[in-house]
Amino acid sequence: MKQNLVKTIRLKDSESIELGILAYELTKKNIMNGINVIYKESDLVHFLIENKYSDIDVNDKGQLIFKK
């Protein structure tokens, strides 16, 4: 039986601030272009996971790296 993972991500304060700023800027651009989409920090995290997951690997030392 497959076990569900915990659905919470702990972020550093700086990461949370950066994601909040980006979400605000994306939302502002959407509103200025007549698009009524409001981004949240979690939307950005989902986007990154869905689009960059396959670019992440583990090297021989057990460290996370981006594939070349």
Order of alpha helices (4+ residues) and beta strands (2+ residues): alpha-alpha-beta-beta
